[in-house]
Amino acid sequence: MSHPGSSQPAITVLRATGLGFGFAKQAALFKDFSLRLPPGVTWVGGDESTGKTTLLRLLAGELPTQSGNLQINGLSLADKAQAYRSQVFWVDPRTQVFDALTPQAYWEGVGKQYPAFDGALLSELAEAFALAPHLPKSLTMLSTGTKRKVFLAAAFASGAAVTLLDEPFAALDKTSTGFVLEVLQEAAVHPSRAWLVADYVAPRGVKLASTIALV
């Protein structure tokens, strides 16, 4: 069983109320779990198998909750699923679903999904991540770190009200790690967007709006 270890924020971008979820034949990972996600960066911490990735998948609407409600800026996942999902960015960095696509083709799909997608920002991100030599390649041809940069660029350019990041520094080189930290430092003071970073340790030097401890 998991529970949030954060104080209640004054402004809420995402609200989860009474969530329940467990995989078949296993003890419930979440039972009557509630949280309010404020603008800025929230860190989700916890040991292995405490449900960090599962929580992100639930909040994204990728996994169906077994009980409870999810809302982003008043949009309910249960009532307006498509509108809800257009306000939350999530991609599992380990996925192989997009492996046949080039980075550009993947980004084009993301751009169609998110109304506030910023193509100009995406170009800047691709340059910062040194992705130019890899743009003609399919994702399956890329190293783990480069593939993760493609997903991170999409996340940062999505303009989504809620952005869910699962271990965003894994497999990154030192320069890219520093750049991601810079982006998160800027995100920490954003007045309306919320960023949820799931990792074993909090992102270094980033002011946190709240913390969620999974146990």
C-alpha positions as semicolon CSV with decimal commas, in nm:
position;residue;x (nm);y (nm);z (nm)
1;M;0,000;0,000;0,000
2;S;0,124;0,349;-0,087
3;H;0,042;0,697;0,033
4;P;0,145;1,052;-0,057
5;G;0,381;1,220;0,185
6;S;0,320;1,580;0,077
7;S;0,132;1,878;0,214
8;Q;-0,177;1,991;0,027
9;P;-0,101;2,258;-0,237
10;A;-0,314;2,572;-0,271
11;I;-0,349;2,543;-0,651
12;T;-0,429;2,207;-0,808
13;V;-0,358;2,107;-1,168
14;L;-0,425;1,734;-1,128
15;R;-0,646;1,585;-0,860
16;A;-0,661;1,215;-0,781
17;T;-0,921;1,098;-0,530
18;G;-0,960;0,754;-0,375
19;L;-0,754;0,564;-0,630
20;G;-0,739;0,189;-0,598
21;F;-0,526;-0,044;-0,806
22;G;-0,351;-0,379;-0,784
23;F;-0,222;-0,631;-1,033
24;A;-0,390;-0,973;-1,042
25;K;-0,296;-1,209;-0,758
26;Q;-0,090;-0,938;-0,586
27;A;-0,157;-0,713;-0,290
28;A;-0,304;-0,374;-0,378
29;L;-0,041;-0,119;-0,475
30;F;-0,281;0,170;-0,414
31;K;-0,580;0,177;-0,183
32;D;-0,786;0,493;-0,128
33;F;-0,490;0,695;-0,264
34;S;-0,542;1,067;-0,314
35;L;-0,317;1,353;-0,423
36;R;-0,333;1,710;-0,546
37;L;-0,063;1,808;-0,793
38;P;0,034;2,178;-0,797
39;P;0,212;2,373;-1,072
40;G;0,588;2,320;-1,075
41;V;0,789;2,004;-1,018
42;T;0,677;1,725;-0,786
43;W;0,908;1,436;-0,704
44;V;0,770;1,083;-0,663
45;G;1,021;0,881;-0,461
46;G;1,026;0,522;-0,342
47;D;1,218;0,198;-0,350
48;E;1,187;-0,069;-0,618
49;S;0,835;-0,211;-0,659
50;T;0,664;0,064;-0,459
51;G;0,458;0,167;-0,763
52;K;0,631;0,474;-0,908
53;T;0,581;0,378;-1,272
54;T;0,238;0,232;-1,204
55;L;0,127;0,561;-1,050
56;L;0,237;0,753;-1,360
57;R;0,050;0,509;-1,584
58;L;-0,264;0,549;-1,374
59;L;-0,245;0,928;-1,380
60;A;-0,191;0,918;-1,757
61;G;-0,503;0,708;-1,805
62;E;-0,297;0,426;-1,957
63;L;-0,388;0,184;-1,678
64;P;-0,753;0,177;-1,572
65;T;-0,804;0,253;-1,206
66;Q;-1,011;0,002;-1,012
67;S;-1,164;0,281;-0,805
68;G;-1,137;0,656;-0,765
69;N;-1,140;0,966;-0,983
70;L;-0,887;1,167;-1,183
71;Q;-0,922;1,528;-1,298
72;I;-0,690;1,774;-1,475
73;N;-0,805;2,134;-1,453
74;G;-1,159;2,010;-1,396
75;L;-1,155;1,760;-1,686
76;S;-1,252;1,416;-1,562
77;L;-1,087;1,109;-1,713
78;A;-1,408;0,912;-1,657
79;D;-1,630;1,168;-1,833
80;K;-1,399;1,320;-2,098
81;A;-1,119;1,071;-2,155
82;Q;-0,987;1,219;-2,481
83;A;-0,980;1,574;-2,346
84;Y;-0,812;1,452;-2,028
85;R;-0,540;1,263;-2,217
86;S;-0,469;1,567;-2,436
87;Q;-0,366;1,748;-2,116
88;V;-0,123;1,487;-1,982
89;F;0,202;1,376;-2,145
90;W;0,326;1,026;-2,078
91;V;0,543;0,780;-2,264
92;D;0,708;0,478;-2,106
93;P;1,081;0,529;-2,181
94;R;1,116;0,151;-2,215
95;T;0,841;0,114;-2,476
96;Q;0,905;-0,044;-2,815
97;V;0,572;0,068;-2,961
98;F;0,730;0,349;-3,164
99;D;1,047;0,165;-3,268
100;A;0,959;0,159;-3,640
101;L;0,925;0,541;-3,649
102;T;1,191;0,803;-3,701
103;P;1,214;1,071;-3,431
104;Q;1,043;1,320;-3,664
105;A;0,753;1,083;-3,732
106;Y;0,714;1,020;-3,360
107;W;0,717;1,394;-3,285
108;E;0,458;1,457;-3,555
109;G;0,224;1,214;-3,382
110;V;0,282;1,385;-3,049
111;G;0,216;1,725;-3,207
112;K;-0,126;1,608;-3,325
113;Q;-0,216;1,485;-2,977
114;Y;-0,131;1,799;-2,777
115;P;-0,298;2,131;-2,870
116;A;-0,021;2,339;-2,706
117;F;0,268;2,150;-2,872
118;D;0,553;2,392;-2,952
119;G;0,733;2,301;-3,275
120;A;0,985;2,584;-3,244
121;L;1,078;2,469;-2,895
122;L;1,111;2,113;-3,024
123;S;1,375;2,228;-3,274
124;E;1,571;2,394;-2,992
125;L;1,544;2,079;-2,780
126;A;1,661;1,856;-3,066
127;E;1,968;2,078;-3,101
128;A;2,036;2,082;-2,727
129;F;2,015;1,703;-2,717
130;A;2,241;1,675;-3,027
131;L;1,979;1,468;-3,207
132;A;2,042;1,594;-3,564
133;P;2,258;1,294;-3,672
134;H;1,988;1,053;-3,553
135;L;1,681;1,207;-3,718
136;P;1,689;0,982;-4,031
137;K;1,709;0,667;-3,817
138;S;1,424;0,463;-3,674
139;L;1,400;0,454;-3,296
140;T;1,499;0,088;-3,290
141;M;1,839;0,189;-3,429
142;L;1,907;0,436;-3,148
143;S;2,094;0,376;-2,824
144;T;1,888;0,369;-2,505
145;G;2,007;0,715;-2,408
146;T;1,936;0,869;-2,750
147;K;1,590;0,714;-2,762
148;R;1,517;0,862;-2,420
149;K;1,627;1,205;-2,547
150;V;1,371;1,177;-2,829
151;F;1,098;1,111;-2,572
152;L;1,220;1,389;-2,340
153;A;1,219;1,641;-2,625
154;A;0,858;1,549;-2,695
155;A;0,768;1,581;-2,328
156;F;0,924;1,926;-2,293
157;A;0,765;2,054;-2,617
158;S;0,421;1,901;-2,557
159;G;0,278;2,198;-2,368
160;A;0,073;1,952;-2,165
161;A;-0,077;2,073;-1,838
162;V;0,072;1,765;-1,670
163;T;0,400;1,601;-1,777
164;L;0,492;1,263;-1,630
165;L;0,860;1,165;-1,637
166;D;0,987;0,822;-1,532
167;E;1,357;0,821;-1,434
168;P;1,438;1,101;-1,681
169;F;1,815;1,089;-1,618
170;A;1,861;0,717;-1,682
171;A;2,113;0,638;-1,959
172;L;2,182;1,007;-2,031
173;D;2,528;1,153;-2,084
174;K;2,654;1,424;-1,848
175;T;2,572;1,712;-2,083
176;S;2,215;1,593;-2,141
177;T;2,166;1,534;-1,768
178;G;2,266;1,894;-1,701
179;F;2,030;2,018;-1,970
180;V;1,734;1,823;-1,830
181;L;1,807;1,972;-1,488
182;E;1,801;2,320;-1,642
183;V;1,464;2,251;-1,803
184;L;1,324;2,124;-1,473
185;Q;1,458;2,429;-1,290
186;E;1,258;2,645;-1,531
187;A;0,956;2,416;-1,495
188;A;0,974;2,458;-1,117
189;V;0,851;2,817;-1,145
190;H;0,589;2,765;-1,418
191;P;0,255;2,911;-1,302
192;S;0,022;2,654;-1,459
193;R;0,204;2,339;-1,573
194;A;0,275;2,048;-1,340
195;W;0,565;1,807;-1,376
196;L;0,579;1,473;-1,195
197;V;0,927;1,317;-1,179
198;A;0,946;0,957;-1,058
199;D;1,296;0,857;-0,952
200;Y;1,493;0,708;-0,665
201;V;1,640;1,048;-0,575
202;A;1,505;1,400;-0,621
203;P;1,635;1,600;-0,920
204;R;1,941;1,788;-0,801
205;G;1,906;2,164;-0,757
206;V;1,537;2,171;-0,858
207;K;1,295;2,348;-0,623
208;L;1,011;2,106;-0,553
209;A;0,649;2,211;-0,530
210;S;0,568;1,892;-0,340
211;T;0,694;1,542;-0,271
212;I;0,516;1,207;-0,285
213;A;0,672;0,922;-0,090
214;L;0,566;0,571;-0,193
215;V;0,626;0,294;0,058
